[in-house]
Amino acid sequence: MTQVKLDKAVAEDLITSKMRILQEYINSILKRWNETSTKIFLEKARSGEYENAEEDAVELRQFLLDYSKFQELLNDF
């Protein structure tokens, strides 16, 4: 793996920018389904209460995973 030196402030800015974008994606999925909670949306998608929500549920899970990884990176600074 290649390592690159990066100013801490720049790295934090890049990470928070990416997190902000991920949050916008998450919010757009929740808005599309008129939900306020990712947990409730995923439960309803899994149970079949929301028909045709599978693609959004998969994307949402990935966005949440990515967000969590970036949060860990940010906390490690």
Secondary structure, DSSP 8 states (H G I E B T S, - for coil): -------HHHHHHHHHHHHHHHHHHHHHHHHHTT-S-HHHHHHHHHHTSSTT-HHHHHHHHHHHHHHHHHHHHHHH-
